[in-house]
Every structure is written in C-alpha cells, then in structure tokens.
Amino acid sequence: MENLFIFLTIFALAIFVGVEIITKVPPTLHTPLMSGSNAISGITLVGALVAAGTGSDLVTIVLGVLSIIFATINVVGGF
C-alpha cells in the first residue's frame, strides 16, 4: 500500500510538470514536440505491457491495463 501512495504521488507530480511545460511551448514547436511525445508513448506502451504481464497483485495488473489503454490511445490518436 505504501508503494501505491508513492506511485500516485509521482503520477500527480508528473501531471503538474507536464501541464506546466506544455503551456509554455510556442505554437511553432508544438507539432515536433507532439511527434516526440508520441514516440515516448510507444516506449511507455512497452513498459505498460511488461507491468501488466508480470504483475503479482490486482492493483498492479489493473494499473498496467489502464496504462496500456491510455498509451495506445495516445500513440494511435496522436498527430
């Protein structure tokens, strides 16, 4: 349970940092940045597959499956 709290804290901080960074990007750099972001999401998708496949408890498996869904949406629905 302690690990879950740590992971959720890191996730919340990552959301905050991501929003702060994206809002400061000028429009001319937006498309190249999104292209790189989609490539990173592909790497995230591989990590999510590993996490869901090797998860030992229900929370890890559920978070892994949710990560697979969201990363797939980001990769397929991106620019």
BELMORA-V999435 format. One record per backbone hydrogen bond with DSSP energy under -1.0 kcal/mol. NH is the residue of the N-H (numbers start at 1). CO is the residue of the C=O. E is the energy in kcal/mol with one decimal. If there is no record, write none. Layout:
<<NH & CO & E> <NH & CO & E>>
This chain:
<<5 & 1 & -1.7> <6 & 2 & -1.9> <7 & 3 & -2.8> <8 & 4 & -2.6> <9 & 5 & -2.0> <10 & 6 & -2.3> <11 & 7 & -2.4> <12 & 8 & -2.3> <13 & 9 & -2.3> <14 & 10 & -2.4> <15 & 11 & -2.0> <16 & 12 & -2.1> <17 & 13 & -2.6> <18 & 14 & -2.5> <19 & 15 & -2.4> <20 & 16 & -2.2> <21 & 17 & -2.3> <22 & 18 & -2.6> <23 & 19 & -2.1> <24 & 21 & -1.0> <25 & 22 & -1.4> <29 & 26 & -1.5> <33 & 29 & -1.9> <34 & 30 & -2.3> <35 & 31 & -2.1> <36 & 32 & -2.0> <37 & 33 & -2.2> <38 & 34 & -2.3> <39 & 35 & -1.6> <40 & 36 & -2.0> <41 & 37 & -2.0> <42 & 38 & -1.4> <43 & 39 & -1.3> <44 & 40 & -2.3> <45 & 41 & -2.2> <46 & 42 & -1.5> <47 & 43 & -2.0> <48 & 44 & -2.5> <49 & 45 & -2.1> <50 & 46 & -1.9> <51 & 47 & -2.5> <52 & 48 & -2.7> <53 & 49 & -2.0> <54 & 50 & -2.0> <61 & 57 & -1.8> <62 & 58 & -2.7> <63 & 59 & -2.6> <64 & 60 & -2.2> <65 & 61 & -2.5> <66 & 62 & -2.5> <67 & 63 & -2.2> <68 & 64 & -2.1> <69 & 65 & -2.4> <70 & 66 & -2.6> <71 & 67 & -2.6> <72 & 68 & -2.2> <73 & 69 & -2.2> <74 & 70 & -2.1> <75 & 71 & -2.5> <76 & 72 & -2.8> <77 & 73 & -2.4>>
